[in-house]
Amino acid sequence: MESIILDGKAVSAKLESELKVRVENIVAKSGITPVLATILVGEDPSSKVYVNMKGNACKRIGLTPRKVLLPETTTTEELKNAIHQLNEDKDVFGILLQHPVPRQINERECFDAIDPAKDVDGVTATGFGMMALGEKVFVSATPGGILYLLKQYNIQLAGKRAIVIGRSAILGKPVAMLLLNENATVTICHSKSENLPELVRESDIVVAAVGKPDFVKADWIREGAVLVDAGYHPGGIGDVEKSAYAKTSAYTPVPGGVGPMTIVTLMRQTVEAAEKALL
Ligand code: NAP
């Protein structure tokens, strides 16, 4: 059986063109061009690249990107003040605080200072809780992108055994909750999990969010499983060995699978926030 490629590049390009039309509609009806604000604290080079990528995506769909750059020495209070200003700003419909922040900052306190209505990256404790309860809310971007991609290909989730390898707050935990909300039977694994290969072999849907190149071996994957590889490492290496693809019924390639879905999900949620407030 041929494996279906879950083509994040194509799906995100199609979604972007739909979002462009929706932004034109918002501007035409309200006279407001919505702003997505990104706060970058310090000089982390990869964070700068991500912030620029998000800014470019905004421009492609007609949103106005706003960069808020704060020095490495910023305190928790100063960062919270910057967030409060954006909460009050009527042109701003989405706020992103680029992770990681310098060590002296209490990141959780700052995430939770974001107005939930503008939390388009699903980082607030309120947002996470609402998502876990199955309420309609903005979700963490990569998990939201993964679910959108699976739905575009009509991948059946209800009743299936899904395994998520990784339990980070931005990826493993929320994607597990979203799969549970779709009535999958979900196992969450982490660095202390025993018998991981056996657990993966029993799974119909495998989400790898480990952050270690080629960590998941091809012989762990059962014939016909759906494979989602959220990992990305230099040289286009994922968290799963590429030789696993041939065994799957559907898989996300690296690159071009999960990666492109993350930024477009931020854009989609910002457009939804603006539509909710303005239309
Ligand atoms: P993270 O915060 O480092 O979390 C990694 C998770 O993997 C942790 O929960 C850890 O368990 C678990 N883990 C580590 N070693 C393990 C082992 N031997 N067996 C089982 N589990 C193990 O990483 P993350 O931020 O979630 O990111 C995961 C991957 O996704 C990375 O490759 C990252 O580049 C990628 N990513 C991609 C996007 C995108 O847009 N495409 C976005 C975000 C992340 P413990 O909790 O026990 O430590």
py3Dmol code that shows the C-alpha trace and the ligand (Angstrom):
import py3Dmol

protein = """\
ATOM      1  CA  MET A   1       0.000   0.000   0.000  1.00  0.00           C
ATOM      2  CA  GLU A   2       1.245   3.488  -0.913  1.00  0.00           C
ATOM      3  CA  SER A   3       1.711   5.780   2.081  1.00  0.00           C
ATOM      4  CA  ILE A   4      -0.113   9.113   1.952  1.00  0.00           C
ATOM      5  CA  ILE A   5       2.177  12.109   2.441  1.00  0.00           C
ATOM      6  CA  LEU A   6       0.641  14.548   4.924  1.00  0.00           C
ATOM      7  CA  ASP A   7       1.880  17.547   2.992  1.00  0.00           C
ATOM      8  CA  GLY A   8       2.147  20.444   5.437  1.00  0.00           C
ATOM      9  CA  LYS A   9       3.707  22.665   2.814  1.00  0.00           C
ATOM     10  CA  ALA A  10       0.750  22.338   0.440  1.00  0.00           C
ATOM     11  CA  VAL A  11      -1.893  22.505   3.189  1.00  0.00           C
ATOM     12  CA  SER A  12      -0.315  25.602   4.763  1.00  0.00           C
ATOM     13  CA  ALA A  13      -0.027  27.333   1.368  1.00  0.00           C
ATOM     14  CA  LYS A  14      -3.741  26.714   0.688  1.00  0.00           C
ATOM     15  CA  LEU A  15      -4.697  27.911   4.178  1.00  0.00           C
ATOM     16  CA  GLU A  16      -2.556  31.030   3.747  1.00  0.00           C
ATOM     17  CA  SER A  17      -4.402  31.977   0.579  1.00  0.00           C
ATOM     18  CA  GLU A  18      -7.735  31.553   2.403  1.00  0.00           C
ATOM     19  CA  LEU A  19      -6.472  33.698   5.298  1.00  0.00           C
ATOM     20  CA  LYS A  20      -5.412  36.434   2.882  1.00  0.00           C
ATOM     21  CA  VAL A  21      -9.008  36.724   1.663  1.00  0.00           C
ATOM     22  CA  ARG A  22     -10.325  36.745   5.243  1.00  0.00           C
ATOM     23  CA  VAL A  23      -7.912  39.558   6.200  1.00  0.00           C
ATOM     24  CA  GLU A  24      -9.042  41.572   3.135  1.00  0.00           C
ATOM     25  CA  ASN A  25     -12.604  41.124   4.360  1.00  0.00           C
ATOM     26  CA  ILE A  26     -11.715  42.321   7.882  1.00  0.00           C
ATOM     27  CA  VAL A  27      -9.932  45.406   6.522  1.00  0.00           C
ATOM     28  CA  ALA A  28     -12.795  46.184   4.111  1.00  0.00           C
ATOM     29  CA  LYS A  29     -15.488  45.899   6.808  1.00  0.00           C
ATOM     30  CA  SER A  30     -13.686  47.425   9.813  1.00  0.00           C
ATOM     31  CA  GLY A  31     -11.064  49.702   8.290  1.00  0.00           C
ATOM     32  CA  ILE A  32      -8.548  48.128  10.675  1.00  0.00           C
ATOM     33  CA  THR A  33      -5.484  46.163   9.632  1.00  0.00           C
ATOM     34  CA  PRO A  34      -4.957  43.734  12.520  1.00  0.00           C
ATOM     35  CA  VAL A  35      -1.555  43.656  14.199  1.00  0.00           C
ATOM     36  CA  LEU A  36       0.237  40.522  15.416  1.00  0.00           C
ATOM     37  CA  ALA A  37       2.825  41.577  17.985  1.00  0.00           C
ATOM     38  CA  THR A  38       5.887  39.476  18.744  1.00  0.00           C
ATOM     39  CA  ILE A  39       8.015  40.178  21.785  1.00  0.00           C
ATOM     40  CA  LEU A  40      11.643  39.147  21.611  1.00  0.00           C
ATOM     41  CA  VAL A  41      13.752  39.502  24.737  1.00  0.00           C
ATOM     42  CA  GLY A  42      17.508  39.346  24.160  1.00  0.00           C
ATOM     43  CA  GLU A  43      19.614  38.306  21.204  1.00  0.00           C
ATOM     44  CA  ASP A  44      19.038  34.565  20.707  1.00  0.00           C
ATOM     45  CA  PRO A  45      19.871  34.056  16.980  1.00  0.00           C
ATOM     46  CA  SER A  46      17.357  31.276  16.276  1.00  0.00           C
ATOM     47  CA  SER A  47      14.600  33.236  18.046  1.00  0.00           C
ATOM     48  CA  LYS A  48      15.395  36.185  15.747  1.00  0.00           C
ATOM     49  CA  VAL A  49      14.976  33.908  12.719  1.00  0.00           C
ATOM     50  CA  TYR A  50      11.602  32.635  14.015  1.00  0.00           C
ATOM     51  CA  VAL A  51      10.387  36.183  14.707  1.00  0.00           C
ATOM     52  CA  ASN A  52      11.334  37.218  11.167  1.00  0.00           C
ATOM     53  CA  MET A  53       9.582  34.166   9.691  1.00  0.00           C
ATOM     54  CA  LYS A  54       6.400  35.070  11.600  1.00  0.00           C
ATOM     55  CA  GLY A  55       6.680  38.702  10.417  1.00  0.00           C
ATOM     56  CA  ASN A  56       7.010  37.570   6.797  1.00  0.00           C
ATOM     57  CA  ALA A  57       3.984  35.280   7.131  1.00  0.00           C
ATOM     58  CA  CYS A  58       1.961  38.228   8.495  1.00  0.00           C
ATOM     59  CA  LYS A  59       2.907  40.334   5.477  1.00  0.00           C
ATOM     60  CA  ARG A  60       1.968  37.548   3.041  1.00  0.00           C
ATOM     61  CA  ILE A  61      -1.609  37.414   4.373  1.00  0.00           C
ATOM     62  CA  GLY A  62      -2.012  41.159   4.989  1.00  0.00           C
ATOM     63  CA  LEU A  63      -1.615  41.371   8.776  1.00  0.00           C
ATOM     64  CA  THR A  64       0.708  44.015  10.203  1.00  0.00           C
ATOM     65  CA  PRO A  65       3.597  42.473  12.130  1.00  0.00           C
ATOM     66  CA  ARG A  66       4.947  44.442  15.080  1.00  0.00           C
ATOM     67  CA  LYS A  67       8.236  43.500  16.684  1.00  0.00           C
ATOM     68  CA  VAL A  68       8.790  44.501  20.292  1.00  0.00           C
ATOM     69  CA  LEU A  69      12.489  44.090  21.051  1.00  0.00           C
ATOM     70  CA  LEU A  70      13.581  44.157  24.686  1.00  0.00           C
ATOM     71  CA  PRO A  71      17.129  43.965  26.070  1.00  0.00           C
ATOM     72  CA  GLU A  72      18.671  40.802  27.558  1.00  0.00           C
ATOM     73  CA  THR A  73      18.544  42.467  31.015  1.00  0.00           C
ATOM     74  CA  THR A  74      14.736  42.932  31.003  1.00  0.00           C
ATOM     75  CA  THR A  75      13.023  42.034  34.301  1.00  0.00           C
ATOM     76  CA  THR A  76       9.774  40.120  34.782  1.00  0.00           C
ATOM     77  CA  GLU A  77       7.993  43.362  35.722  1.00  0.00           C
ATOM     78  CA  GLU A  78       9.286  45.200  32.633  1.00  0.00           C
ATOM     79  CA  LEU A  79       8.208  42.361  30.367  1.00  0.00           C
ATOM     80  CA  LYS A  80       4.785  42.191  32.011  1.00  0.00           C
ATOM     81  CA  ASN A  81       4.427  45.956  31.471  1.00  0.00           C
ATOM     82  CA  ALA A  82       5.197  45.522  27.761  1.00  0.00           C
ATOM     83  CA  ILE A  83       2.569  42.746  27.589  1.00  0.00           C
ATOM     84  CA  HIS A  84      -0.020  44.893  29.399  1.00  0.00           C
ATOM     85  CA  GLN A  85       0.508  47.685  26.864  1.00  0.00           C
ATOM     86  CA  LEU A  86      -0.174  45.245  24.026  1.00  0.00           C
ATOM     87  CA  ASN A  87      -3.230  43.881  25.883  1.00  0.00           C
ATOM     88  CA  GLU A  88      -4.625  47.439  25.907  1.00  0.00           C
ATOM     89  CA  ASP A  89      -3.712  48.257  22.297  1.00  0.00           C
ATOM     90  CA  LYS A  90      -6.865  48.105  20.164  1.00  0.00           C
ATOM     91  CA  ASP A  91      -4.961  47.416  16.928  1.00  0.00           C
ATOM     92  CA  VAL A  92      -3.249  44.319  18.382  1.00  0.00           C
ATOM     93  CA  PHE A  93      -5.197  41.059  18.075  1.00  0.00           C
ATOM     94  CA  GLY A  94      -2.454  38.533  18.792  1.00  0.00           C
ATOM     95  CA  ILE A  95       0.526  38.565  21.162  1.00  0.00           C
ATOM     96  CA  LEU A  96       3.455  36.172  20.923  1.00  0.00           C
ATOM     97  CA  LEU A  97       6.161  36.018  23.549  1.00  0.00           C
ATOM     98  CA  GLN A  98       9.101  34.308  21.876  1.00  0.00           C
ATOM     99  CA  HIS A  99      10.422  31.392  23.957  1.00  0.00           C
ATOM    100  CA  PRO A 100      12.976  31.043  25.558  1.00  0.00           C
ATOM    101  CA  VAL A 101      13.297  34.227  27.620  1.00  0.00           C
ATOM    102  CA  PRO A 102      16.458  35.094  29.625  1.00  0.00           C
ATOM    103  CA  ARG A 103      16.872  33.174  32.883  1.00  0.00           C
ATOM    104  CA  GLN A 104      16.064  36.060  35.263  1.00  0.00           C
ATOM    105  CA  ILE A 105      12.528  36.271  33.866  1.00  0.00           C
ATOM    106  CA  ASN A 106       9.626  34.260  35.278  1.00  0.00           C
ATOM    107  CA  GLU A 107       8.319  32.978  31.946  1.00  0.00           C
ATOM    108  CA  ARG A 108       5.107  31.448  33.331  1.00  0.00           C
ATOM    109  CA  GLU A 109       4.121  34.748  35.004  1.00  0.00           C
ATOM    110  CA  CYS A 110       4.731  36.592  31.730  1.00  0.00           C
ATOM    111  CA  PHE A 111       2.828  34.077  29.582  1.00  0.00           C
ATOM    112  CA  ASP A 112      -0.094  34.361  32.001  1.00  0.00           C
ATOM    113  CA  ALA A 113      -0.042  38.168  31.687  1.00  0.00           C
ATOM    114  CA  ILE A 114      -1.213  37.826  28.063  1.00  0.00           C
ATOM    115  CA  ASP A 115      -4.925  38.587  27.603  1.00  0.00           C
ATOM    116  CA  PRO A 116      -6.475  35.143  26.792  1.00  0.00           C
ATOM    117  CA  ALA A 117      -8.406  36.795  23.929  1.00  0.00           C
ATOM    118  CA  LYS A 118      -5.024  37.676  22.325  1.00  0.00           C
ATOM    119  CA  ASP A 119      -3.227  34.447  23.289  1.00  0.00           C
ATOM    120  CA  VAL A 120      -2.965  33.144  19.720  1.00  0.00           C
ATOM    121  CA  ASP A 121      -0.109  30.789  20.657  1.00  0.00           C
ATOM    122  CA  GLY A 122      -2.078  29.086  23.441  1.00  0.00           C
ATOM    123  CA  VAL A 123       0.584  29.714  26.102  1.00  0.00           C
ATOM    124  CA  THR A 124      -1.545  30.909  29.024  1.00  0.00           C
ATOM    125  CA  ALA A 125      -2.524  28.501  31.800  1.00  0.00           C
ATOM    126  CA  THR A 126      -6.129  29.532  31.132  1.00  0.00           C
ATOM    127  CA  GLY A 127      -5.769  28.675  27.435  1.00  0.00           C
ATOM    128  CA  PHE A 128      -4.190  25.305  28.217  1.00  0.00           C
ATOM    129  CA  GLY A 129      -6.890  24.482  30.764  1.00  0.00           C
ATOM    130  CA  MET A 130      -9.725  25.428  28.423  1.00  0.00           C
ATOM    131  CA  MET A 131      -8.131  23.355  25.653  1.00  0.00           C
ATOM    132  CA  ALA A 132      -7.746  20.372  27.976  1.00  0.00           C
ATOM    133  CA  LEU A 133     -11.431  20.717  28.909  1.00  0.00           C
ATOM    134  CA  GLY A 134     -12.308  20.570  25.227  1.00  0.00           C
ATOM    135  CA  GLU A 135     -13.523  24.183  25.030  1.00  0.00           C
ATOM    136  CA  LYS A 136     -13.064  26.122  21.798  1.00  0.00           C
ATOM    137  CA  VAL A 137      -9.976  28.226  22.426  1.00  0.00           C
ATOM    138  CA  PHE A 138      -6.703  29.184  20.743  1.00  0.00           C
ATOM    139  CA  VAL A 139      -4.300  26.274  21.105  1.00  0.00           C
ATOM    140  CA  SER A 140      -0.553  25.925  21.082  1.00  0.00           C
ATOM    141  CA  ALA A 141       0.504  26.442  17.463  1.00  0.00           C
ATOM    142  CA  THR A 142       2.336  23.209  16.610  1.00  0.00           C
ATOM    143  CA  PRO A 143      -0.316  20.910  18.159  1.00  0.00           C
ATOM    144  CA  GLY A 144      -3.064  22.973  16.508  1.00  0.00           C
ATOM    145  CA  GLY A 145      -1.245  22.670  13.179  1.00  0.00           C
ATOM    146  CA  ILE A 146      -0.857  18.902  13.563  1.00  0.00           C
ATOM    147  CA  LEU A 147      -4.580  18.426  14.233  1.00  0.00           C
ATOM    148  CA  TYR A 148      -5.509  20.681  11.304  1.00  0.00           C
ATOM    149  CA  LEU A 149      -3.242  18.657   9.005  1.00  0.00           C
ATOM    150  CA  LEU A 150      -4.662  15.292  10.162  1.00  0.00           C
ATOM    151  CA  LYS A 151      -8.206  16.584   9.617  1.00  0.00           C
ATOM    152  CA  GLN A 152      -7.407  17.833   6.117  1.00  0.00           C
ATOM    153  CA  TYR A 153      -6.522  14.246   5.194  1.00  0.00           C
ATOM    154  CA  ASN A 154      -9.533  12.770   7.048  1.00  0.00           C
ATOM    155  CA  ILE A 155      -7.299  10.679   9.275  1.00  0.00           C
ATOM    156  CA  GLN A 156      -9.546   8.749  11.635  1.00  0.00           C
ATOM    157  CA  LEU A 157      -8.684   9.531  15.254  1.00  0.00           C
ATOM    158  CA  ALA A 158     -11.746   8.370  17.192  1.00  0.00           C
ATOM    159  CA  GLY A 159     -11.164   5.002  18.816  1.00  0.00           C
ATOM    160  CA  LYS A 160      -7.555   4.754  17.597  1.00  0.00           C
ATOM    161  CA  ARG A 161      -4.585   4.068  19.843  1.00  0.00           C
ATOM    162  CA  ALA A 162      -2.353   7.138  19.727  1.00  0.00           C
ATOM    163  CA  ILE A 163       1.035   7.529  21.352  1.00  0.00           C
ATOM    164  CA  VAL A 164       2.726  10.868  21.963  1.00  0.00           C
ATOM    165  CA  ILE A 165       6.443  10.692  22.708  1.00  0.00           C
ATOM    166  CA  GLY A 166       7.302  13.878  24.632  1.00  0.00           C
ATOM    167  CA  ARG A 167       5.347  15.892  27.202  1.00  0.00           C
ATOM    168  CA  SER A 168       6.521  19.489  26.783  1.00  0.00           C
ATOM    169  CA  ALA A 169       4.042  22.259  27.585  1.00  0.00           C
ATOM    170  CA  ILE A 170       4.085  23.547  23.999  1.00  0.00           C
ATOM    171  CA  LEU A 171       3.945  20.260  22.134  1.00  0.00           C
ATOM    172  CA  GLY A 172       3.642  16.838  23.748  1.00  0.00           C
ATOM    173  CA  LYS A 173       1.043  17.611  26.422  1.00  0.00           C
ATOM    174  CA  PRO A 174      -1.283  19.773  24.326  1.00  0.00           C
ATOM    175  CA  VAL A 175      -1.179  17.475  21.283  1.00  0.00           C
ATOM    176  CA  ALA A 176      -2.094  14.569  23.595  1.00  0.00           C
ATOM    177  CA  MET A 177      -5.073  16.554  24.946  1.00  0.00           C
ATOM    178  CA  LEU A 178      -6.235  17.463  21.440  1.00  0.00           C
ATOM    179  CA  LEU A 179      -6.061  13.804  20.353  1.00  0.00           C
ATOM    180  CA  LEU A 180      -8.009  12.831  23.483  1.00  0.00           C
ATOM    181  CA  ASN A 181     -10.625  15.478  22.635  1.00  0.00           C
ATOM    182  CA  GLU A 182     -10.956  13.706  19.263  1.00  0.00           C
ATOM    183  CA  ASN A 183     -11.666  10.449  21.124  1.00  0.00           C
ATOM    184  CA  ALA A 184      -8.330   8.756  20.451  1.00  0.00           C
ATOM    185  CA  THR A 185      -7.018   6.453  23.202  1.00  0.00           C
ATOM    186  CA  VAL A 186      -3.866   8.319  24.155  1.00  0.00           C
ATOM    187  CA  THR A 187      -0.620   7.222  25.786  1.00  0.00           C
ATOM    188  CA  ILE A 188       1.886   9.941  26.719  1.00  0.00           C
ATOM    189  CA  CYS A 189       5.546   8.899  26.998  1.00  0.00           C
ATOM    190  CA  HIS A 190       8.621  10.699  28.297  1.00  0.00           C
ATOM    191  CA  SER A 191      12.208  10.096  29.328  1.00  0.00           C
ATOM    192  CA  LYS A 192      11.179   7.857  32.244  1.00  0.00           C
ATOM    193  CA  SER A 193       8.811   5.665  30.216  1.00  0.00           C
ATOM    194  CA  GLU A 194       9.627   1.948  30.169  1.00  0.00           C
ATOM    195  CA  ASN A 195       9.193  -0.362  27.160  1.00  0.00           C
ATOM    196  CA  LEU A 196       8.812   2.517  24.718  1.00  0.00           C
ATOM    197  CA  PRO A 197       9.393   0.428  21.546  1.00  0.00           C
ATOM    198  CA  GLU A 198       6.631  -2.012  22.600  1.00  0.00           C
ATOM    199  CA  LEU A 199       4.210   0.836  23.322  1.00  0.00           C
ATOM    200  CA  VAL A 200       4.916   2.394  19.919  1.00  0.00           C
ATOM    201  CA  ARG A 201       4.415  -0.989  18.195  1.00  0.00           C
ATOM    202  CA  GLU A 202       0.873  -1.156  19.636  1.00  0.00           C
ATOM    203  CA  SER A 203      -0.064   2.303  18.330  1.00  0.00           C
ATOM    204  CA  ASP A 204      -2.135   3.294  15.301  1.00  0.00           C
ATOM    205  CA  ILE A 205      -1.022   6.931  15.487  1.00  0.00           C
ATOM    206  CA  VAL A 206       2.504   7.922  16.531  1.00  0.00           C
ATOM    207  CA  VAL A 207       3.409  11.522  17.339  1.00  0.00           C
ATOM    208  CA  ALA A 208       7.134  12.005  17.887  1.00  0.00           C
ATOM    209  CA  ALA A 209       8.008  15.159  19.843  1.00  0.00           C
ATOM    210  CA  VAL A 210      11.241  14.122  21.507  1.00  0.00           C
ATOM    211  CA  GLY A 211      13.801  16.546  20.145  1.00  0.00           C
ATOM    212  CA  LYS A 212      16.378  13.816  19.359  1.00  0.00           C
ATOM    213  CA  PRO A 213      17.391  13.043  15.760  1.00  0.00           C
ATOM    214  CA  ASP A 214      16.238   9.645  14.434  1.00  0.00           C
ATOM    215  CA  PHE A 215      15.195   8.653  17.964  1.00  0.00           C
ATOM    216  CA  VAL A 216      12.186   6.558  16.912  1.00  0.00           C
ATOM    217  CA  LYS A 217      13.344   3.497  14.977  1.00  0.00           C
ATOM    218  CA  ALA A 218      11.619   2.173  11.870  1.00  0.00           C
ATOM    219  CA  ASP A 219      11.148  -1.244  13.449  1.00  0.00           C
ATOM    220  CA  TRP A 220       9.059   0.305  16.278  1.00  0.00           C
ATOM    221  CA  ILE A 221       6.404   1.428  13.795  1.00  0.00           C
ATOM    222  CA  ARG A 222       3.587  -0.988  13.054  1.00  0.00           C
ATOM    223  CA  GLU A 223       2.479  -1.616   9.459  1.00  0.00           C
ATOM    224  CA  GLY A 224      -0.206   0.899   8.464  1.00  0.00           C
ATOM    225  CA  ALA A 225       0.350   3.337  11.355  1.00  0.00           C
ATOM    226  CA  VAL A 226      -0.069   7.098  10.898  1.00  0.00           C
ATOM    227  CA  LEU A 227       3.199   8.859  11.697  1.00  0.00           C
ATOM    228  CA  VAL A 228       3.547  12.492  12.772  1.00  0.00           C
ATOM    229  CA  ASP A 229       7.147  13.623  13.185  1.00  0.00           C
ATOM    230  CA  ALA A 230       7.299  17.022  14.895  1.00  0.00           C
ATOM    231  CA  GLY A 231      11.074  16.926  15.245  1.00  0.00           C
ATOM    232  CA  TYR A 232      13.389  19.068  13.219  1.00  0.00           C
ATOM    233  CA  HIS A 233      17.163  18.890  13.259  1.00  0.00           C
ATOM    234  CA  PRO A 234      19.843  20.320  10.951  1.00  0.00           C
ATOM    235  CA  GLY A 235      20.041  18.553   7.621  1.00  0.00           C
ATOM    236  CA  GLY A 236      16.301  17.835   7.460  1.00  0.00           C
ATOM    237  CA  ILE A 237      16.468  15.063  10.083  1.00  0.00           C
ATOM    238  CA  GLY A 238      13.356  14.369  12.139  1.00  0.00           C
ATOM    239  CA  ASP A 239      12.780  12.548  15.426  1.00  0.00           C
ATOM    240  CA  VAL A 240      11.877   9.405  13.429  1.00  0.00           C
ATOM    241  CA  GLU A 241      14.051   7.404  11.039  1.00  0.00           C
ATOM    242  CA  LYS A 242      12.936   8.106   7.475  1.00  0.00           C
ATOM    243  CA  SER A 243      12.998   4.375   6.679  1.00  0.00           C
ATOM    244  CA  ALA A 244       9.816   4.189   8.832  1.00  0.00           C
ATOM    245  CA  TYR A 245       7.803   6.080   6.178  1.00  0.00           C
ATOM    246  CA  ALA A 246       7.402   3.000   3.950  1.00  0.00           C
ATOM    247  CA  LYS A 247       5.608   1.108   6.753  1.00  0.00           C
ATOM    248  CA  THR A 248       2.994   3.799   7.385  1.00  0.00           C
ATOM    249  CA  SER A 249      -0.421   4.427   5.862  1.00  0.00           C
ATOM    250  CA  ALA A 250       0.299   8.186   6.146  1.00  0.00           C
ATOM    251  CA  TYR A 251       3.209  10.280   7.404  1.00  0.00           C
ATOM    252  CA  THR A 252       4.428  13.851   7.795  1.00  0.00           C
ATOM    253  CA  PRO A 253       7.734  14.306   5.939  1.00  0.00           C
ATOM    254  CA  VAL A 254      10.649  16.211   7.459  1.00  0.00           C
ATOM    255  CA  PRO A 255      10.946  18.888   6.220  1.00  0.00           C
ATOM    256  CA  GLY A 256       7.575  19.978   4.825  1.00  0.00           C
ATOM    257  CA  GLY A 257       5.224  18.217   7.251  1.00  0.00           C
ATOM    258  CA  VAL A 258       4.620  19.654  10.706  1.00  0.00           C
ATOM    259  CA  GLY A 259       7.020  22.613  10.366  1.00  0.00           C
ATOM    260  CA  PRO A 260       4.989  24.762   7.923  1.00  0.00           C
ATOM    261  CA  MET A 261       1.789  24.133   9.914  1.00  0.00           C
ATOM    262  CA  THR A 262       3.060  25.926  13.031  1.00  0.00           C
ATOM    263  CA  ILE A 263       3.345  29.454  11.638  1.00  0.00           C
ATOM    264  CA  VAL A 264       0.181  29.218   9.573  1.00  0.00           C
ATOM    265  CA  THR A 265      -1.686  28.173  12.737  1.00  0.00           C
ATOM    266  CA  LEU A 266      -0.509  31.342  14.481  1.00  0.00           C
ATOM    267  CA  MET A 267      -1.787  33.312  11.497  1.00  0.00           C
ATOM    268  CA  ARG A 268      -5.122  31.457  11.472  1.00  0.00           C
ATOM    269  CA  GLN A 269      -5.687  32.061  15.179  1.00  0.00           C
ATOM    270  CA  THR A 270      -4.795  35.760  14.847  1.00  0.00           C
ATOM    271  CA  VAL A 271      -7.263  36.121  11.980  1.00  0.00           C
ATOM    272  CA  GLU A 272      -9.913  34.351  14.093  1.00  0.00           C
ATOM    273  CA  ALA A 273      -9.189  36.720  17.028  1.00  0.00           C
ATOM    274  CA  ALA A 274      -9.597  39.740  14.747  1.00  0.00           C
ATOM    275  CA  GLU A 275     -12.787  38.372  13.156  1.00  0.00           C
ATOM    276  CA  LYS A 276     -14.253  37.705  16.600  1.00  0.00           C
ATOM    277  CA  ALA A 277     -13.489  41.244  17.767  1.00  0.00           C
ATOM    278  CA  LEU A 278     -14.292  43.200  14.602  1.00  0.00           C
ATOM    279  CA  LEU A 279     -16.924  41.404  12.496  1.00  0.00           C
TER     280      LEU A 279
END
"""
ligand_1 = """\
48
NAP
P 11.428 19.413 24.748
O 10.810 20.514 25.522
O 12.894 19.196 24.807
O 10.689 18.054 25.197
C 11.160 16.812 24.768
C 10.320 15.720 25.387
O 10.862 14.482 24.963
C 10.334 15.730 26.920
O 9.025 15.561 27.423
C 11.218 14.537 27.267
O 10.826 13.852 28.433
C 11.001 13.641 26.079
N 12.136 12.733 25.944
C 13.445 13.058 25.959
N 14.190 11.936 25.883
C 13.325 10.909 25.814
C 13.487 9.493 25.733
N 14.691 8.917 25.733
N 12.372 8.720 25.671
C 11.138 9.280 25.688
N 10.931 10.627 25.776
C 12.023 11.400 25.844
O 11.082 19.514 23.210
P 9.826 20.200 22.434
O 9.938 21.654 22.539
O 8.565 19.520 22.840
O 10.199 19.765 20.940
C 10.256 18.428 20.518
C 10.714 18.379 19.048
O 9.779 19.059 18.257
C 12.056 19.061 18.770
O 12.721 18.309 17.751
C 11.703 20.418 18.245
O 12.663 20.918 17.334
C 10.424 20.100 17.509
N 9.516 21.259 17.419
C 9.097 21.591 16.183
C 8.237 22.657 16.034
C 7.783 23.015 14.672
O 7.266 24.082 14.468
N 7.944 22.123 13.725
C 7.795 23.400 17.125
C 8.219 23.013 18.393
C 9.094 21.931 18.522
P 10.904 14.512 29.930
O 9.707 15.395 30.043
O 10.846 13.314 30.835
O 12.202 15.249 29.989
"""
view = py3Dmol.view(width=600, height=400)
view.addModel(protein, "pdb")
view.setStyle({"model": 0}, {"cartoon": {"style": "trace"}})
view.addModel(ligand_1, "xyz")
view.setStyle({"model": 1}, {"stick": {}})
view.zoomTo()
view.show()
